[in-house]
């Protein structure tokens, strides 16, 4: 086939102009005599790429100067393990609000290092809602409060940023970073694997209040120390430079398209189109998440009859709509509609869903 | 310019056929409707890539079945921090043989977790030789003995594998893996960042005796546990899939070219050409490493007059020979001549060096 509309949850679809530029520069970057993936990370070409990427990301996300930006390898899961090592004392309390699979993962990674307290947990309700702030049991002396801003599998998203007083709020924004304007000052730190809404797989971003970096944390290897990483400008060791470059191209594309305000509008329209088809299907399609916290990025849905799952996926693929199979933890379908998914892709999926229902309902 | 001969120490030159294939597949991988960098790591396309890559790597390096292969992100430095966490008890002795900058880094990462003992150290001699095995002060109950098989900056390389009795030997092969046949059974584990001799930046490989994986190690996050990584087939979280794919293409290219025996022959010839020019230059060029342990991969050298460094680099670049500047720790020049550097590139450099001497000697 040619390029399909790819609804993969991550690694996810990239803007075609980004892929075309990467393709054009694969044999030689500019006039450098080599590809960016072959050039030293200490050389002038990559240093320029790295610096421009940070500048563009700061512009895109309106990152205040008193927040540091650290580019990391190892994915968001590694950041989840390093949060307590860097920002908590051994055995100190840290509060986790668990609203889906990824909140649970964050908790699991932290457990060896802190007294991890589940301040609120949506599991009993199948993660279909977000426990109200008033019901959270926070520890008064917690190192931080951790939330998962958008749950990629369960499709629930914080629509308001909770207040946590003097205790810094830390947010996993892996699947919703840059999807709408965000007041970063409300957080001690936010982080994201890039492979959903910032571009390529293989690199992650930590945006952290410089005050938090003054905490001593716990004994750890230098490579696990965010103070050292910042001092070395995220190049304490060889960084994933090609992935960094791709992130830079994607961020630049987002700026060129109009920035997060524009994407917030597009994303609201895209999500509305899909939820509308689901809600008006008379039960043929089903999304069980409480309407107020439905994710704008990941739309999980189920067909009324599981026997239709296979034909749905097969016919969708034939129509150029791929990667719609739901996560194995939930089954059913999932449409991930990050910034790089065009509105035309979502409309094509909506049309297909209506047509499929007409033929099978 | 067009593509130059690129002597970068890492990220380093890639085989042109690998880059061309990556370029051709950048918009669509096979018939998948999307690039491999956009496809789920759980999907059939990437699973096939991952499995083929491991099979090819096992073939290339003759990895015995009782050794596990784990693909990691975070670079060799992260592996250096995780070695003691996985394979030593807290406070247990671990022996480090330091023969250059990277041995020192390995030691630094391990120090928070083990009683790191410097069993031998080449620093006093400027890392120009490797302390003889008979002079090493090994701990009888060490968790492991760590060596750096090839020092990328200082250009010294173990030409024989030292005996360490019942204590497992662990080798950092970042800059010499796959450069010649190696008896992996002599090691408890070897590891390498891929960006020198295995292909792309952003992924590393740990090859480890499954017996070592039975050690309890120290309390650590699940993402830092190599048993968990192995169980999850190196996909405990989203792996750097594009980098993995590029590693696979590079390994396949090495197999197609004749495997490690063929590269060992080419690498011996390439190194001989350069050391010959240096040694016959009457002091115009200088390499101070003891002949018996000179690296076949990284050839550091100095011009007799530092004032000639800038003209040398400028004229070399104009002749299509790039990235020859030495590491800032040593100064001078360095030619990294990994598997992907063709013999023609080394010959061109040798010819340039002789010509430059004729004009400036």
Interface residues (C-beta under 8 A of the other chain):
Chain A: X1 X2 X3 X4 X6 X8 X9 X10 X11 X12 X13 X14 X16 X19 X20 X22 X23 X26 X27 X28 X31 X32 X33 X34 X35 X37 X38 X39 X40 X41 X43 X73 X74 X75 X76 X77 X78 X80 X81 X108 X109 X110 X111 X112 X113 X193 X195 X200 X201 X202 X203 X219 X220 X221 X222 X223 X224 X236 X237 X238 X239 X240 X241 X242 X243 X246 X317 X320 X322 X323
Chain B: X1 X2 X3 X4 X6 X8 X9 X10 X11 X12 X13 X14 X16 X19 X20 X22 X23 X26 X27 X28 X31 X32 X33 X34 X35 X37 X38 X39 X40 X41 X43 X73 X74 X75 X76 X77 X78 X80 X81 X108 X109 X110 X112 X113 X193 X195 X200 X201 X202 X203 X219 X220 X221 X222 X223 X224 X236 X237 X238 X239 X240 X241 X242 X243 X246 X317 X320 X322 X323
